[in-house]
C-alpha cells in the first residue's frame, strides 16, 4: 500500500489545482467576456464541474483518511487534512452547491436580476474553500513526506 499516499497527494493536488484555476484564472477570464457570454460560460462550467467535483472531493477525503490510517507517524497532519477536506465538503454542499444549482440553469433570458451578486457570493465562498483545500493539501503532503 505504499502507492496509496502517493495517489492521495496526486488526486488531491489535481483537485486543488483545478479549483485554484477556476478561482484565479477561468472565472476572471469568463467575467471579462462581452455581453452574456460570461453568464453562459459559468452555467456550462457549473454543469460540467458540478458532475465531476463531488466524486473528486469525496475521493480526496477518503484517500486522505486512508493515508492517515497507513502513516501513524504522520497521522496528525493527515487527519487534520481530512478534517479540512470534510469542512470543504460541508461548505460546498451547504453554501456553494445551491448557488451552482441555480446558476447552471441560467440563460440570458432566465437569469435573475441579481445573478451577478449571486456569482460574486459564490466566488467569495469559493476563495474560502480554495484556502481550506490548499491547507489540506499542504498538510497531506507534509504527512506523506514525513
MOHUZI-V594496 format. One record per pair of residues at least 6 apart in sequence whose C-alpha atoms are under 7 Angstrom apart, sorted by the first residue. I is the first residue (numbers start at 0). GAP is how many residues later the second one is. D is the distance in Angstrom with one decimal. If there is no record, write none. Layout:
# MOHUZI-V594496
i = {I | I}
gap = {GAP | GAP}
d = {D | D}
This chain:
# MOHUZI-V594496
i = {3 | 4 | 4 | 7 | 7 | 7 | 8 | 8 | 10 | 11 | 11 | 12 | 14 | 15 | 15 | 18 | 19 | 22 | 22 | 29 | 29 | 30 | 35 | 39 | 42 | 42 | 42 | 42 | 43 | 45 | 45 | 46 | 56 | 60 | 60 | 60 | 63 | 63 | 63 | 64 | 64 | 64 | 66 | 67 | 67 | 67 | 68 | 73 | 73 | 74 | 76 | 76 | 76 | 77 | 77 | 77 | 80 | 80 | 80 | 80 | 81 | 83 | 83 | 83 | 84 | 84 | 87 | 87 | 87 | 95 | 95 | 98 | 98}
gap = {63 | 62 | 139 | 52 | 55 | 56 | 131 | 132 | 49 | 48 | 125 | 124 | 41 | 117 | 118 | 111 | 110 | 103 | 104 | 8 | 11 | 7 | 72 | 67 | 60 | 61 | 62 | 63 | 60 | 54 | 58 | 57 | 32 | 21 | 24 | 25 | 14 | 18 | 76 | 13 | 14 | 17 | 11 | 7 | 10 | 11 | 6 | 69 | 72 | 68 | 62 | 63 | 66 | 61 | 62 | 65 | 55 | 56 | 58 | 59 | 54 | 48 | 49 | 52 | 48 | 51 | 41 | 44 | 45 | 26 | 29 | 19 | 23}
d = {6.7 | 5.3 | 6.2 | 6.4 | 5.0 | 5.8 | 6.8 | 6.3 | 6.3 | 5.2 | 6.4 | 6.4 | 6.7 | 6.3 | 6.4 | 6.5 | 6.2 | 7.0 | 6.6 | 4.8 | 6.6 | 5.2 | 6.2 | 6.3 | 5.6 | 3.9 | 6.3 | 6.2 | 6.3 | 5.9 | 5.1 | 5.5 | 6.9 | 5.7 | 5.8 | 6.9 | 6.4 | 5.7 | 6.9 | 7.0 | 6.5 | 5.8 | 6.8 | 4.6 | 4.9 | 5.8 | 6.8 | 4.8 | 6.3 | 6.9 | 5.3 | 6.4 | 5.5 | 6.2 | 5.1 | 5.6 | 4.1 | 6.8 | 5.6 | 5.7 | 7.0 | 6.2 | 6.8 | 5.6 | 6.2 | 6.3 | 5.7 | 6.6 | 6.8 | 6.0 | 6.9 | 6.9 | 6.6}
